[in-house]
Amino acid sequence: MRNCLVIFFIIGYCGQVKADIYKKSVDANGIVTYTNKAATVPAAKPIIKTPALASTPTTGYFYKYQDTTAKNIIYTDKPRTDVALISKTKVVVPAATFVVSVSKGFYATPANAPYDTTDKNKFNQLVSQVAARHQVDEKLVHAVIQAESAYRPNAVSTSGAVGLMQLMPATASRFGVQDSNNPEQNIDGGTRYLRHLLDLFPNNLDLAIAAYNAGENSVLRHNNSIPPYPETQNYVKQVMALYKQKS
């Protein structure tokens, strides 16, 4: 089960949870840990071999710890006894009926990727209601959903992002999502995140979209510009193209 769980908890180079706050380390056994402790980070992403996603749902836990001496916050999917436990979140990795098979888990589909119109139509009313609730252009929500999952509510990325708006565990928790597989919760959480980013980067839709992919602190760290990550730069172009198509 641990091997399957690694897939769910591995957070990619441009994932939402990292947002340039947490540093990633991989030990000799392939265990991934995230911490806000200052450290030298390798320039290249470590190569992590993972098995295929499980054909049946898998249950596991996501832990948040604090080093009581250095006061560092640590996220990991492995239990530890040498640091203080802050929270333990139970998560379920759904069966792999659809996998966003990309290296970093977010740049899911090209701008002209086909999607099932029936799938889209299922969520039109829900997207409209949630977008109105959080005062986000519903066309933007649709563009993000199409880019992230092509309207597949059971999409799971190789880095553990889940659902229509591909929420990472920490992002889901941050915006009150208890079940990322639930379309209503997933769209509400993703749209709340978009609202937060639109407020953080007012009058700059490109930066809000870049932050959805790479994290807001990545954008801030690069002096309020789109980070120089090819994936993020392509993602912004993709979502903007989809947004203009729907406008």
N, C-alpha and C positions, 0 to 999 in steps of 0.2 A: 504493500500500500504506500510505503514511503516514496518509492520511485514515482508513483502516479502523482503524489501530492507535490513533488518537486515542480512538476509542470505547472500546477496551479499557483504556486507561490513565487516562482521565478519572475522577477520584475525586469523588463527589458531596459535597454540603454535609454530609451526615451519614454519610459512609462510614466503614468500619472503620479504614482506614489513617490518616485524618487525626487522629481522636481528640483534637483540640485541641492536638496537639503541633506539627504542621506547618502552615505557612501557604501558601495557594494564591495564585498569581499567573498572569495570562493576558496574554501580550504582544500586540502589534498583529497578529501573524500567527496568533493563536489557539493558540499553544503553551502548554501547561499545565505549570507547575513547582510542586513542593511543597518547602518548606524550613522548618526550625525557627528561622530568623532572625526576630527580632522585627520586625514591620512593621504598618502600618495596613492592615487588610483591609476592602474595601468591604462595606457592610452587605448589599447585594443580590448574589445569585449572578450572575456574568456570563452573558450569553446566548451559548451556543456552538452554532453550527450544525454538525451532523454528518450525514454521508450514512447511508443505510441500511446495516445490517450486511451483511457480505459473505456471498454464497451459498456460498462455499467457505472452508475453514479458512485463516487467515492467521497467519504466523509473524513474531514481532518480539522486541524486547528491552526490558527494564525496567532502568534504570540507577540506581545509588546512588552519589552523590559526596560529597566533603567539601571545603569551602572551607578550604584550608590556612592561610589568614590569620585568618579569623573563626571557624573551626572549626564552621561551619554544615553540617548534613546536608541534602542535596538529593536528592529523588526525581524522576525525569523519564523520559519515553520517548524523549528526544532525546539523542544523544551530544554530549558537551562536551569541550573541550580546556583550558578555563581553570580547572578544578577537578580534584582528585584522584579517580580512579575507585576506589570501594571494592568494588563488585560489579556484575556484569552477568548478568541472569537471562533465559534464553530462555523465551518463553511462546508458546502457540498459542491464538489466538482461534478457537473452533469456528465452523462454519457456523451461520447464524442460523435454525435450525429452530424455535426458540421464543425470543421476546424478552420480557423483563420491561420493558414500555414505560412507565416512570414517570420523573419528573424527577430523582429522586435515587437510584433504583436499588435500593431495599430494600423499601419497602412494596408488596409484590408483588401480593397478592390479598386481597380482603375476607374476613372471618372465615367467611362462609358460601359462599365460592367453591367450585364443584364441582371435583373432581379425579378422575382415573381410578383407580378402586379397584385395577385391575390393576397400575398403576404403584406404588401404595402397597404392595401385597402383595409386590412384588418386593424391597422393602427392609426388610420387617418384621424378618426374622431378623438382618440386618446391623445395623439400628438397635439391636436388643436386645443384640447382642454388644458393640457399641461403647459403648453406654450403660453396660453392666455393667463394662466395662473401665475406664472413667473415672469410674464412680460418679455418673452423672447420670441422673435420672429419664427413662426412655425416652419417656414421654408428653410431656416437655418437648422432647426432640429432635424428635419427630414434629410438635409444634406449630410449632416454628421452621421445619422443612422445608416444611410446608404453607404457612406464611406467606411464606416466601422464594421458593419455586419451584413449589408445588403438585405436588411429587414428580416434577418434570421434570429429569432429570440433565443435560440439555443446555441448561438455561436460562442466558441471558446478559443481564445488565442493561445499560441504556444507559450506565452508569458503569463497566462492566467487571467486575462481580461475576459469578462463574461457579459453576454447578453447583447441586446440591440445597440446600446451605446458603449459597449465594451468597457465596463467599469472594473478597475482594479479593486482588490479588497479594501485597501485603505481609503480610496476615493469613495467607495460605496458607504463605508462606515462614516466618513466625514460628512456625507450629505444624507444621512439617515436611512440608507437602504439596507434592509435586513435580508432581503432575498433578491439577488441580482438576476435570477432566472425569471422573476415575476415581471412581465412587461411594464405594468403600470409603475412599479417601484423603480425599475431600471430607467425608464424614460423620465420619471420625475427627478431621480438623482442626477442623471446626466444633464437635464435641462437646468436644474439648480446650479450645477457646476458651470454651465455656460453662462448663466446669469451672473454668477460671481466673477467670471473672467471678463465679461462685458463691462461690469462695473469697475473692475481693476484696470482695464485698458480702454477707457471710454473713447468713442469715436475712432476706434482702430480695430476693425473686425479681423484683419489679418493676424494681429497679435493675439487676440482672444482664441482664434482657431489654433494658432501655433502653440499656445499654452495648453489647450485641451490635449494636444498630442505629446508635448514635451514637458509640460509642467510650468506653472506660472513663474517659478523662481529661475527657470532656464531663460525665460524671456527677460526678466528683470536683470539677471546676471549679465546678459548680453546687451545692456543699455537700451532696454525697450526696443529690441529688434528681433526679427525671426532668427532663432539660433541657427548656427551654421551646420546643422545636421541635414544631410541629403533627404532623409526620410521625412523630417518635419517640413522642410521646404516643399517637397513634393506633396505632402499632405495638405498644406495650406492651398496650393494650387488646385488640388483635387476638390477639396470642399468648396472653395470659392467658385469653381466651375459648376459644380452641382447646384450651388445656391443660386447662381445666375440663371441656370436652366430652369429652375423652379420659380423664379421671380417673374 
